[in-house]
Amino acid sequence: DNGVLVATKGDQYDVREKGNNNEVRNFGKPVELATRYFNEGADEVRFLNITSFRNSPLNQT
């Protein structure tokens, strides 16, 4: 919402906090989270950019 890339998690596709401010749930910066998960022994970490189409729509070819 404010232009900062953050990791979030949705509840039934709703990534907004419950309450008055209605801001996106912020679990932290993706690189910092990936580093933490790696250090804790994670085999795989995936981050999905599910809104990239807003600024660069696919060309119809």
PQR file with spaces between the fields and no chain letter, atoms N, CA, C, O and H, PARSE charges and radii, in Angstrom:
ATOM       1  N    ASP     1       0.798   -1.205    0.000 -0.4000 1.5000
ATOM       2  CA   ASP     1       0.000    0.000    0.000 -0.0000 2.0000
ATOM       3  C    ASP     1       0.837    1.264    0.000  0.5500 1.7000
ATOM       4  O    ASP     1       0.497    2.230   -0.683 -0.5500 1.4000
ATOM       5  N    ASN     2       1.919    1.274    0.750 -0.4000 1.5000
ATOM       6  CA   ASN     2       2.739    2.485    0.802 -0.0000 2.0000
ATOM       7  C    ASN     2       3.996    2.359   -0.044  0.5500 1.7000
ATOM       8  O    ASN     2       4.917    3.164    0.098 -0.5500 1.4000
ATOM       9  H    ASN     2       2.195    0.489    1.305  0.4000 1.0000
ATOM      10  N    GLY     3       4.052    1.357   -0.928 -0.4000 1.5000
ATOM      11  CA   GLY     3       5.173    1.221   -1.849 -0.0000 2.0000
ATOM      12  C    GLY     3       6.340    0.405   -1.349  0.5500 1.7000
ATOM      13  O    GLY     3       7.332    0.261   -2.064 -0.5500 1.4000
ATOM      14  H    GLY     3       3.304    0.703   -1.043  0.4000 1.0000
ATOM      15  N    VAL     4       6.260   -0.136   -0.145 -0.4000 1.5000
ATOM      16  CA   VAL     4       7.339   -0.937    0.418 -0.0000 2.0000
ATOM      17  C    VAL     4       6.998   -2.408    0.215  0.5500 1.7000
ATOM      18  O    VAL     4       5.892   -2.848    0.531 -0.5500 1.4000
ATOM      19  H    VAL     4       5.455   -0.019    0.436  0.4000 1.0000
ATOM      20  N    LEU     5       7.965   -3.170   -0.321 -0.4000 1.5000
ATOM      21  CA   LEU     5       7.758   -4.593   -0.533 -0.0000 2.0000
ATOM      22  C    LEU     5       7.798   -5.320    0.800  0.5500 1.7000
ATOM      23  O    LEU     5       8.799   -5.249    1.513 -0.5500 1.4000
ATOM      24  H    LEU     5       8.863   -2.813   -0.578  0.4000 1.0000
ATOM      25  N    VAL     6       6.722   -6.018    1.144 -0.4000 1.5000
ATOM      26  CA   VAL     6       6.650   -6.778    2.389 -0.0000 2.0000
ATOM      27  C    VAL     6       6.062   -8.149    2.106  0.5500 1.7000
ATOM      28  O    VAL     6       5.367   -8.350    1.110 -0.5500 1.4000
ATOM      29  H    VAL     6       5.909   -6.075    0.564  0.4000 1.0000
ATOM      30  N    ALA     7       6.349   -9.081    2.990 -0.4000 1.5000
ATOM      31  CA   ALA     7       5.714  -10.394    2.928 -0.0000 2.0000
ATOM      32  C    ALA     7       4.424  -10.319    3.725  0.5500 1.7000
ATOM      33  O    ALA     7       4.383   -9.730    4.806 -0.5500 1.4000
ATOM      34  H    ALA     7       6.913   -8.917    3.799  0.4000 1.0000
ATOM      35  N    THR     8       3.382  -10.914    3.191 -0.4000 1.5000
ATOM      36  CA   THR     8       2.091  -10.896    3.864 -0.0000 2.0000
ATOM      37  C    THR     8       1.463  -12.268    3.767  0.5500 1.7000
ATOM      38  O    THR     8       1.941  -13.120    3.018 -0.5500 1.4000
ATOM      39  H    THR     8       3.416  -11.392    2.313  0.4000 1.0000
ATOM      40  N    LYS     9       0.421  -12.488    4.499 -0.4000 1.5000
ATOM      41  CA   LYS     9      -0.293  -13.761    4.453 -0.0000 2.0000
ATOM      42  C    LYS     9      -1.770  -13.467    4.528  0.5500 1.7000
ATOM      43  O    LYS     9      -2.227  -12.720    5.393 -0.5500 1.4000
ATOM      44  H    LYS     9       0.032  -11.796    5.108  0.4000 1.0000
ATOM      45  N    GLY    10      -2.507  -14.057    3.621 -0.4000 1.5000
ATOM      46  CA   GLY    10      -3.942  -13.822    3.596 -0.0000 2.0000
ATOM      47  C    GLY    10      -4.733  -14.853    4.371  0.5500 1.7000
ATOM      48  O    GLY    10      -4.266  -15.967    4.611 -0.5500 1.4000
ATOM      49  H    GLY    10      -2.136  -14.665    2.918  0.4000 1.0000
ATOM      50  N    ASP    11      -5.913  -14.478    4.751 -0.4000 1.5000
ATOM      51  CA   ASP    11      -6.883  -15.371    5.369 -0.0000 2.0000
ATOM      52  C    ASP    11      -8.086  -15.386    4.449  0.5500 1.7000
ATOM      53  O    ASP    11      -8.851  -14.422    4.403 -0.5500 1.4000
ATOM      54  H    ASP    11      -6.293  -13.574    4.556  0.4000 1.0000
ATOM      55  N    GLN    12      -8.259  -16.474    3.717 -0.4000 1.5000
ATOM      56  CA   GLN    12      -9.317  -16.546    2.710 -0.0000 2.0000
ATOM      57  C    GLN    12      -9.144  -15.421    1.683  0.5500 1.7000
ATOM      58  O    GLN    12     -10.112  -14.760    1.308 -0.5500 1.4000
ATOM      59  H    GLN    12      -7.638  -17.257    3.754  0.4000 1.0000
ATOM      60  N    TYR    13      -7.911  -15.214    1.239 -0.4000 1.5000
ATOM      61  CA   TYR    13      -7.525  -14.209    0.244 -0.0000 2.0000
ATOM      62  C    TYR    13      -7.605  -12.780    0.765  0.5500 1.7000
ATOM      63  O    TYR    13      -7.454  -11.843   -0.019 -0.5500 1.4000
ATOM      64  H    TYR    13      -7.125  -15.751    1.544  0.4000 1.0000
ATOM      65  N    ASP    14      -7.834  -12.582    2.040 -0.4000 1.5000
ATOM      66  CA   ASP    14      -7.888  -11.243    2.619 -0.0000 2.0000
ATOM      67  C    ASP    14      -6.567  -10.980    3.331  0.5500 1.7000
ATOM      68  O    ASP    14      -6.301  -11.568    4.379 -0.5500 1.4000
ATOM      69  H    ASP    14      -7.957  -13.343    2.677  0.4000 1.0000
ATOM      70  N    VAL    15      -5.737  -10.103    2.773 -0.4000 1.5000
ATOM      71  CA   VAL    15      -4.431   -9.801    3.368 -0.0000 2.0000
ATOM      72  C    VAL    15      -4.476   -8.553    4.246  0.5500 1.7000
ATOM      73  O    VAL    15      -3.434   -8.048    4.663 -0.5500 1.4000
ATOM      74  H    VAL    15      -5.953   -9.625    1.921  0.4000 1.0000
ATOM      75  N    ARG    16      -5.662   -8.065    4.521 -0.4000 1.5000
ATOM      76  CA   ARG    16      -5.815   -6.858    5.333 -0.0000 2.0000
ATOM      77  C    ARG    16      -5.963   -7.206    6.807  0.5500 1.7000
ATOM      78  O    ARG    16      -6.553   -8.227    7.161 -0.5500 1.4000
ATOM      79  H    ARG    16      -6.508   -8.476    4.182  0.4000 1.0000
ATOM      80  N    GLU    17      -5.421   -6.345    7.657 -0.4000 1.5000
ATOM      81  CA   GLU    17      -5.595   -6.494    9.098 -0.0000 2.0000
ATOM      82  C    GLU    17      -7.062   -6.274    9.452  0.5500 1.7000
ATOM      83  O    GLU    17      -7.757   -5.473    8.826 -0.5500 1.4000
ATOM      84  H    GLU    17      -4.942   -5.516    7.369  0.4000 1.0000
ATOM      85  N    LYS    18      -7.506   -6.986   10.446 -0.4000 1.5000
ATOM      86  CA   LYS    18      -8.855   -6.749   10.962 -0.0000 2.0000
ATOM      87  C    LYS    18      -8.788   -5.539   11.887  0.5500 1.7000
ATOM      88  O    LYS    18      -7.839   -5.401   12.660 -0.5500 1.4000
ATOM      89  H    LYS    18      -6.942   -7.637   10.955  0.4000 1.0000
ATOM      90  N    GLY    19      -9.755   -4.692   11.816 -0.4000 1.5000
ATOM      91  CA   GLY    19      -9.763   -3.527   12.691 -0.0000 2.0000
ATOM      92  C    GLY    19      -9.982   -2.252   11.910  0.5500 1.7000
ATOM      93  O    GLY    19     -10.452   -2.275   10.772 -0.5500 1.4000
ATOM      94  H    GLY    19     -10.525   -4.804   11.188  0.4000 1.0000
ATOM      95  N    ASN    20      -9.643   -1.162   12.520 -0.4000 1.5000
ATOM      96  CA   ASN    20      -9.940    0.149   11.951 -0.0000 2.0000
ATOM      97  C    ASN    20      -8.984    0.588   10.854  0.5500 1.7000
ATOM      98  O    ASN    20      -9.411    1.264    9.918 -0.5500 1.4000
ATOM      99  H    ASN    20      -9.261   -1.143   13.444  0.4000 1.0000
ATOM     100  N    ASN    21      -7.693    0.225   10.934 -0.4000 1.5000
ATOM     101  CA   ASN    21      -6.723    0.772    9.986 -0.0000 2.0000
ATOM     102  C    ASN    21      -6.744    0.065    8.638  0.5500 1.7000
ATOM     103  O    ASN    21      -6.362    0.674    7.639 -0.5500 1.4000
ATOM     104  H    ASN    21      -7.346   -0.324   11.695  0.4000 1.0000
ATOM     105  N    ASN    22      -7.176   -1.201    8.562 -0.4000 1.5000
ATOM     106  CA   ASN    22      -7.336   -1.943    7.307 -0.0000 2.0000
ATOM     107  C    ASN    22      -6.060   -1.983    6.473  0.5500 1.7000
ATOM     108  O    ASN    22      -6.128   -1.990    5.244 -0.5500 1.4000
ATOM     109  H    ASN    22      -7.486   -1.696    9.374  0.4000 1.0000
ATOM     110  N    GLU    23      -4.900   -2.011    7.122 -0.4000 1.5000
ATOM     111  CA   GLU    23      -3.629   -2.060    6.403 -0.0000 2.0000
ATOM     112  C    GLU    23      -3.263   -3.497    6.071  0.5500 1.7000
ATOM     113  O    GLU    23      -3.779   -4.437    6.677 -0.5500 1.4000
ATOM     114  H    GLU    23      -4.844   -2.006    8.121  0.4000 1.0000
ATOM     115  N    VAL    24      -2.367   -3.660    5.104 -0.4000 1.5000
ATOM     116  CA   VAL    24      -1.894   -4.976    4.713 -0.0000 2.0000
ATOM     117  C    VAL    24      -1.099   -5.589    5.860  0.5500 1.7000
ATOM     118  O    VAL    24      -0.289   -4.911    6.492 -0.5500 1.4000
ATOM     119  H    VAL    24      -1.948   -2.897    4.612  0.4000 1.0000
ATOM     120  N    ARG    25      -1.331   -6.881    6.130 -0.4000 1.5000
ATOM     121  CA   ARG    25      -0.547   -7.584    7.154 -0.0000 2.0000
ATOM     122  C    ARG    25       0.910   -7.588    6.739  0.5500 1.7000
ATOM     123  O    ARG    25       1.238   -8.005    5.628 -0.5500 1.4000
ATOM     124  H    ARG    25      -1.989   -7.432    5.617  0.4000 1.0000
ATOM     125  N    ASN    26       1.765   -7.141    7.597 -0.4000 1.5000
ATOM     126  CA   ASN    26       3.182   -7.023    7.285 -0.0000 2.0000
ATOM     127  C    ASN    26       3.961   -8.009    8.137  0.5500 1.7000
ATOM     128  O    ASN    26       4.082   -7.832    9.349 -0.5500 1.4000
ATOM     129  H    ASN    26       1.498   -6.802    8.500  0.4000 1.0000
ATOM     130  N    PHE    27       4.497   -9.062    7.493 -0.4000 1.5000
ATOM     131  CA   PHE    27       5.291  -10.052    8.206 -0.0000 2.0000
ATOM     132  C    PHE    27       6.781   -9.768    8.084  0.5500 1.7000
ATOM     133  O    PHE    27       7.594  -10.521    8.619 -0.5500 1.4000
ATOM     134  H    PHE    27       4.399   -9.206    6.509  0.4000 1.0000
ATOM     135  N    GLY    28       7.151   -8.706    7.396 -0.4000 1.5000
ATOM     136  CA   GLY    28       8.556   -8.336    7.284 -0.0000 2.0000
ATOM     137  C    GLY    28       9.025   -8.268    5.846  0.5500 1.7000
ATOM     138  O    GLY    28       8.256   -8.491    4.911 -0.5500 1.4000
ATOM     139  H    GLY    28       6.490   -8.094    6.961  0.4000 1.0000
ATOM     140  N    LYS    29      10.297   -7.956    5.687 -0.4000 1.5000
ATOM     141  CA   LYS    29      10.892   -7.847    4.357 -0.0000 2.0000
ATOM     142  C    LYS    29      11.239   -9.238    3.840  0.5500 1.7000
ATOM     143  O    LYS    29      11.782  -10.052    4.587 -0.5500 1.4000
ATOM     144  H    LYS    29      10.922   -7.775    6.446  0.4000 1.0000
ATOM     145  N    PRO    30      10.936   -9.526    2.570 -0.5600 1.5000
ATOM     146  CA   PRO    30      11.153  -10.867    2.021  0.2800 2.0000
ATOM     147  C    PRO    30      12.577  -11.390    2.170  0.5500 1.7000
ATOM     148  O    PRO    30      12.762  -12.556    2.518 -0.5500 1.4000
ATOM     149  N    VAL    31      13.585  -10.562    1.919 -0.4000 1.5000
ATOM     150  CA   VAL    31      14.972  -11.031    2.008 -0.0000 2.0000
ATOM     151  C    VAL    31      15.326  -11.383    3.451  0.5500 1.7000
ATOM     152  O    VAL    31      16.000  -12.383    3.698 -0.5500 1.4000
ATOM     153  H    VAL    31      13.434   -9.615    1.637  0.4000 1.0000
ATOM     154  N    GLU    32      14.882  -10.575    4.394 -0.4000 1.5000
ATOM     155  CA   GLU    32      15.151  -10.869    5.803 -0.0000 2.0000
ATOM     156  C    GLU    32      14.457  -12.155    6.240  0.5500 1.7000
ATOM     157  O    GLU    32      15.031  -12.948    6.987 -0.5500 1.4000
ATOM     158  H    GLU    32      14.335   -9.762    4.194  0.4000 1.0000
ATOM     159  N    LEU    33      13.219  -12.366    5.775 -0.4000 1.5000
ATOM     160  CA   LEU    33      12.513  -13.599    6.115 -0.0000 2.0000
ATOM     161  C    LEU    33      13.189  -14.811    5.501  0.5500 1.7000
ATOM     162  O    LEU    33      13.335  -15.840    6.160 -0.5500 1.4000
ATOM     163  H    LEU    33      12.753  -11.722    5.169  0.4000 1.0000
ATOM     164  N    ALA    34      13.604  -14.701    4.239 -0.4000 1.5000
ATOM     165  CA   ALA    34      14.278  -15.820    3.574 -0.0000 2.0000
ATOM     166  C    ALA    34      15.578  -16.168    4.289  0.5500 1.7000
ATOM     167  O    ALA    34      15.903  -17.344    4.447 -0.5500 1.4000
ATOM     168  H    ALA    34      13.484  -13.865    3.703  0.4000 1.0000
ATOM     169  N    THR    35      16.320  -15.157    4.720 -0.4000 1.5000
ATOM     170  CA   THR    35      17.565  -15.391    5.459 -0.0000 2.0000
ATOM     171  C    THR    35      17.283  -16.117    6.766  0.5500 1.7000
ATOM     172  O    THR    35      17.978  -17.068    7.122 -0.5500 1.4000
ATOM     173  H    THR    35      16.056  -14.202    4.591  0.4000 1.0000
ATOM     174  N    ARG    36      16.268  -15.664    7.471 -0.4000 1.5000
ATOM     175  CA   ARG    36      15.908  -16.308    8.739 -0.0000 2.0000
ATOM     176  C    ARG    36      15.501  -17.762    8.521  0.5500 1.7000
ATOM     177  O    ARG    36      15.953  -18.652    9.241 -0.5500 1.4000
ATOM     178  H    ARG    36      15.704  -14.891    7.182  0.4000 1.0000
ATOM     179  N    TYR    37      14.645  -18.003    7.526 -0.4000 1.5000
ATOM     180  CA   TYR    37      14.197  -19.375    7.258 -0.0000 2.0000
ATOM     181  C    TYR    37      15.371  -20.260    6.844  0.5500 1.7000
ATOM     182  O    TYR    37      15.441  -21.420    7.248 -0.5500 1.4000
ATOM     183  H    TYR    37      14.277  -17.280    6.941  0.4000 1.0000
ATOM     184  N    PHE    38      16.298  -19.724    6.039 -0.4000 1.5000
ATOM     185  CA   PHE    38      17.490  -20.481    5.638 -0.0000 2.0000
ATOM     186  C    PHE    38      18.315  -20.858    6.865  0.5500 1.7000
ATOM     187  O    PHE    38      18.730  -22.007    7.021 -0.5500 1.4000
ATOM     188  H    PHE    38      16.242  -18.781    5.710  0.4000 1.0000
ATOM     189  N    ASN    39      18.545  -19.880    7.729 -0.4000 1.5000
ATOM     190  CA   ASN    39      19.330  -20.125    8.943 -0.0000 2.0000
ATOM     191  C    ASN    39      18.659  -21.129    9.879  0.5500 1.7000
ATOM     192  O    ASN    39      19.328  -21.813   10.654 -0.5500 1.4000
ATOM     193  H    ASN    39      18.208  -18.947    7.602  0.4000 1.0000
ATOM     194  N    GLU    40      17.325  -21.210    9.800 -0.4000 1.5000
ATOM     195  CA   GLU    40      16.582  -22.161   10.630 -0.0000 2.0000
ATOM     196  C    GLU    40      16.460  -23.529    9.964  0.5500 1.7000
ATOM     197  O    GLU    40      15.861  -24.441   10.535 -0.5500 1.4000
ATOM     198  H    GLU    40      16.780  -20.655    9.171  0.4000 1.0000
ATOM     199  N    GLY    41      17.027  -23.683    8.753 -0.4000 1.5000
ATOM     200  CA   GLY    41      17.057  -24.986    8.102 -0.0000 2.0000
ATOM     201  C    GLY    41      15.975  -25.259    7.082  0.5500 1.7000
ATOM     202  O    GLY    41      15.752  -26.416    6.725 -0.5500 1.4000
ATOM     203  H    GLY    41      17.514  -22.943    8.290  0.4000 1.0000
ATOM     204  N    ALA    42      15.298  -24.238    6.604 -0.4000 1.5000
ATOM     205  CA   ALA    42      14.250  -24.457    5.600 -0.0000 2.0000
ATOM     206  C    ALA    42      14.853  -25.012    4.319  0.5500 1.7000
ATOM     207  O    ALA    42      15.909  -24.560    3.877 -0.5500 1.4000
ATOM     208  H    ALA    42      15.479  -23.298    6.894  0.4000 1.0000
ATOM     209  N    ASP    43      14.181  -25.991    3.726 -0.4000 1.5000
ATOM     210  CA   ASP    43      14.632  -26.566    2.460 -0.0000 2.0000
ATOM     211  C    ASP    43      14.287  -25.666    1.282  0.5500 1.7000
ATOM     212  O    ASP    43      15.025  -25.609    0.298 -0.5500 1.4000
ATOM     213  H    ASP    43      13.324  -26.358    4.086  0.4000 1.0000
ATOM     214  N    GLU    44      13.178  -24.973    1.384 -0.4000 1.5000
ATOM     215  CA   GLU    44      12.714  -24.170    0.256 -0.0000 2.0000
ATOM     216  C    GLU    44      11.866  -23.016    0.768  0.5500 1.7000
ATOM     217  O    GLU    44      11.077  -23.177    1.699 -0.5500 1.4000
ATOM     218  H    GLU    44      12.578  -25.020    2.183  0.4000 1.0000
ATOM     219  N    VAL    45      12.035  -21.861    0.161 -0.4000 1.5000
ATOM     220  CA   VAL    45      11.223  -20.687    0.472 -0.0000 2.0000
ATOM     221  C    VAL    45      10.734  -20.120   -0.845  0.5500 1.7000
ATOM     222  O    VAL    45      11.520  -19.953   -1.778 -0.5500 1.4000
ATOM     223  H    VAL    45      12.676  -21.730   -0.595  0.4000 1.0000
ATOM     224  N    ARG    46       9.458  -19.824   -0.934 -0.4000 1.5000
ATOM     225  CA   ARG    46       8.898  -19.231   -2.156 -0.0000 2.0000
ATOM     226  C    ARG    46       8.136  -17.964   -1.806  0.5500 1.7000
ATOM     227  O    ARG    46       7.361  -17.919   -0.850 -0.5500 1.4000
ATOM     228  H    ARG    46       8.820  -19.960   -0.176  0.4000 1.0000
ATOM     229  N    PHE    47       8.376  -16.950   -2.598 -0.4000 1.5000
ATOM     230  CA   PHE    47       7.621  -15.713   -2.490 -0.0000 2.0000
ATOM     231  C    PHE    47       6.937  -15.490   -3.829  0.5500 1.7000
ATOM     232  O    PHE    47       7.592  -15.533   -4.871 -0.5500 1.4000
ATOM     233  H    PHE    47       9.006  -16.986   -3.375  0.4000 1.0000
ATOM     234  N    LEU    48       5.655  -15.258   -3.817 -0.4000 1.5000
ATOM     235  CA   LEU    48       4.897  -15.049   -5.038 -0.0000 2.0000
ATOM     236  C    LEU    48       4.534  -13.581   -5.179  0.5500 1.7000
ATOM     237  O    LEU    48       4.005  -12.971   -4.250 -0.5500 1.4000
ATOM     238  H    LEU    48       5.124  -15.223   -2.971  0.4000 1.0000
ATOM     239  N    ASN    49       4.820  -13.020   -6.339 -0.4000 1.5000
ATOM     240  CA   ASN    49       4.409  -11.654   -6.640 -0.0000 2.0000
ATOM     241  C    ASN    49       3.086  -11.764   -7.380  0.5500 1.7000
ATOM     242  O    ASN    49       3.064  -11.947   -8.597 -0.5500 1.4000
ATOM     243  H    ASN    49       5.250  -13.515   -7.093  0.4000 1.0000
ATOM     244  N    ILE    50       2.003  -11.654   -6.659 -0.4000 1.5000
ATOM     245  CA   ILE    50       0.697  -11.888   -7.263 -0.0000 2.0000
ATOM     246  C    ILE    50       0.028  -10.616   -7.773  0.5500 1.7000
ATOM     247  O    ILE    50      -1.104  -10.665   -8.253 -0.5500 1.4000
ATOM     248  H    ILE    50       2.021  -11.505   -5.670  0.4000 1.0000
ATOM     249  N    THR    51       0.711   -9.485   -7.677 -0.4000 1.5000
ATOM     250  CA   THR    51       0.115   -8.240   -8.169 -0.0000 2.0000
ATOM     251  C    THR    51       0.941   -7.595   -9.271  0.5500 1.7000
ATOM     252  O    THR    51       0.683   -6.446   -9.628 -0.5500 1.4000
ATOM     253  H    THR    51       1.631   -9.445   -7.287  0.4000 1.0000
ATOM     254  N    SER    52       1.918   -8.291   -9.817 -0.4000 1.5000
ATOM     255  CA   SER    52       2.788   -7.676  -10.821 -0.0000 2.0000
ATOM     256  C    SER    52       2.030   -7.271  -12.075  0.5500 1.7000
ATOM     257  O    SER    52       2.470   -6.377  -12.798 -0.5500 1.4000
ATOM     258  H    SER    52       2.128   -9.225   -9.528  0.4000 1.0000
ATOM     259  N    PHE    53       0.904   -7.911  -12.344 -0.4000 1.5000
ATOM     260  CA   PHE    53       0.152   -7.588  -13.551 -0.0000 2.0000
ATOM     261  C    PHE    53      -0.396   -6.174  -13.543  0.5500 1.7000
ATOM     262  O    PHE    53      -0.714   -5.642  -14.607 -0.5500 1.4000
ATOM     263  H    PHE    53       0.546   -8.637  -11.757  0.4000 1.0000
ATOM     264  N    ARG    54      -0.516   -5.561  -12.405 -0.4000 1.5000
ATOM     265  CA   ARG    54      -1.097   -4.214  -12.341 -0.0000 2.0000
ATOM     266  C    ARG    54      -0.276   -3.193  -13.115  0.5500 1.7000
ATOM     267  O    ARG    54      -0.837   -2.306  -13.759 -0.5500 1.4000
ATOM     268  H    ARG    54      -0.258   -5.993  -11.542  0.4000 1.0000
ATOM     269  N    ASN    55       1.042   -3.308  -13.058 -0.4000 1.5000
ATOM     270  CA   ASN    55       1.904   -2.335  -13.720 -0.0000 2.0000
ATOM     271  C    ASN    55       2.458   -2.823  -15.043  0.5500 1.7000
ATOM     272  O    ASN    55       2.982   -2.021  -15.815 -0.5500 1.4000
ATOM     273  H    ASN    55       1.498   -4.028  -12.535  0.4000 1.0000
ATOM     274  N    SER    56       2.362   -4.097  -15.326 -0.4000 1.5000
ATOM     275  CA   SER    56       2.897   -4.619  -16.585 -0.0000 2.0000
ATOM     276  C    SER    56       2.003   -5.746  -17.100  0.5500 1.7000
ATOM     277  O    SER    56       2.333   -6.922  -16.951 -0.5500 1.4000
ATOM     278  H    SER    56       1.936   -4.749  -14.698  0.4000 1.0000
ATOM     279  N    PRO    57       0.879   -5.388  -17.703 -0.5600 1.5000
ATOM     280  CA   PRO    57      -0.036   -6.423  -18.197  0.2800 2.0000
ATOM     281  C    PRO    57       0.609   -7.253  -19.296  0.5500 1.7000
ATOM     282  O    PRO    57       1.485   -6.777  -20.018 -0.5500 1.4000
ATOM     283  N    LEU    58       0.170   -8.487  -19.414 -0.4000 1.5000
ATOM     284  CA   LEU    58       0.677   -9.370  -20.458 -0.0000 2.0000
ATOM     285  C    LEU    58       0.230   -8.877  -21.827  0.5500 1.7000
ATOM     286  O    LEU    58      -0.896   -8.411  -21.999 -0.5500 1.4000
ATOM     287  H    LEU    58      -0.541   -8.874  -18.828  0.4000 1.0000
ATOM     288  N    ASN    59       1.128   -8.988  -22.792 -0.4000 1.5000
ATOM     289  CA   ASN    59       0.769   -8.637  -24.166 -0.0000 2.0000
ATOM     290  C    ASN    59       0.001   -9.776  -24.792  0.5500 1.7000
ATOM     291  O    ASN    59       0.300  -10.944  -24.542 -0.5500 1.4000
ATOM     292  H    ASN    59       2.043   -9.367  -22.652  0.4000 1.0000
ATOM     293  N    GLN    60      -0.972   -9.451  -25.592 -0.4000 1.5000
ATOM     294  CA   GLN    60      -1.725  -10.468  -26.318 -0.0000 2.0000
ATOM     295  C    GLN    60      -0.987  -10.758  -27.608  0.5500 1.7000
ATOM     296  O    GLN    60      -0.960   -9.914  -28.504 -0.5500 1.4000
ATOM     297  H    GLN    60      -1.215   -8.503  -25.795  0.4000 1.0000
ATOM     298  N    THR    61      -0.384  -11.938  -27.724 -0.4000 1.5000
ATOM     299  CA   THR    61       0.352  -12.294  -28.939 -0.0000 2.0000
ATOM     300  C    THR    61      -0.218  -13.528  -29.569  0.5500 1.7000
ATOM     301  O    THR    61       0.275  -13.978  -30.603 -0.5500 1.4000
ATOM     302  H    THR    61      -0.406  -12.623  -26.996  0.4000 1.0000
